[in-house]
Amino acid sequence: MFKIKSEVQFDMAHYLSGYDGKCSNIHGHRYRLIAKLKSETLHKEGQLRGMVDDFSNFKEALKQIEEEFDHKLIIENNEEGKVLSKKLSELQNNFEISFVNYRPTAEEMSRDIFNRLKSKGLSVCEVELFETPNNSCIYTED
């Protein structure tokens, strides 16, 4: 089995709807995303001969994910999230807010990122998302 990996980092704020604890306020993290692709065999012909995949393609897919999350406030697309977004827009018109259809935890985000990479035709086998230097979530389909 061959595996290749690449990583990106991004700064992102999130709000955990319905959470009661230290992280109940809007807060941010420096995320570190490590993704791995796998293949039983290497390409036999053409430009990709001898490769699992082209690192340039892999890095471009990760760069797109980085750009979607970097320096944004991620909020769950529910009623509480919509109210919060409206209040924030009243304070300042240029907040970069993105809505997701899940609670933006490291667990849900790692699954979302895995599925985004898979939908691009990449042979993703693992996504590890570090929320802090010591805390991460690994998502696989195994």
C-alpha positions, -999 to +999 in steps of 0.1 A: +000+000+000+013+034-010+003+065+009+011+102+003+003+131+025+002+168+024-009+195+047-021+231+050-029+254+079-055+280+083-069+304+110-106+301+116-132+311+141-163+291+149-194+291+171-207+259+186-245+263+188-260+248+219-226+243+237-224+251+274-188+254+285-156+273+281-159+272+243-195+286+242-183+320+229-171+326+194-135+317+194-108+307+169-080+283+163-049+278+141-060+246+123-035+221+109-050+198+082-031+167+072-047+145+044-035+112+030-041+095-003-036+058-008-032+033-036-024-004-039-005+003-071+012+032-088+001+046-122+018+026-149+017+051-178+016+087-187+024+118-167+015+101-134+036+070-141+052+059-108+029+080-087-001+076-064-013+110-076+003+143-086+013+163-055+003+194-074-033+182-078-034+171-042-020+204-029-044+224-051-074+206-036-061+213-001-055+249-010-091+253-021-103+239+013-079+262+031-093+292+012-129+282+021-121+283+058-092+307+063-100+338+083-137+331+083-163+326+111-180+293+106-215+289+119-240+261+118-268+268+093-296+267+119-319+293+135-294+302+162-267+306+136-289+329+114-297+351+144-260+354+154-251+362+118-277+390+117-264+405+149-228+404+137-237+421+104-254+449+124-221+455+142-199+454+111-207+448+074-176+429+064-176+398+086-167+368+065-192+343+077-197+308+062-226+286+071-222+248+072-249+221+076-233+207+107-220+219+141-184+230+132-165+207+155-132+192+146-150+158+141-176+171+117-151+193+099-127+164+093-155+143+078-166+172+056-130+178+044-126+140+037-158+141+016-148+172-003-115+156-013-132+123-022-157+143-044-127+157-064-118+121-073-088+119-049-082+085-033-083+100+002-079+075+030-074+098+060-079+133+072-065+146+104-076+180+116-057+196+145-077+222+164-048+229+187-012+216+187-022+187+210-058+180+200-069+165+167-096+144+150-088+117+125-115+107+100-114+076+078-140+054+062-125+022+077 
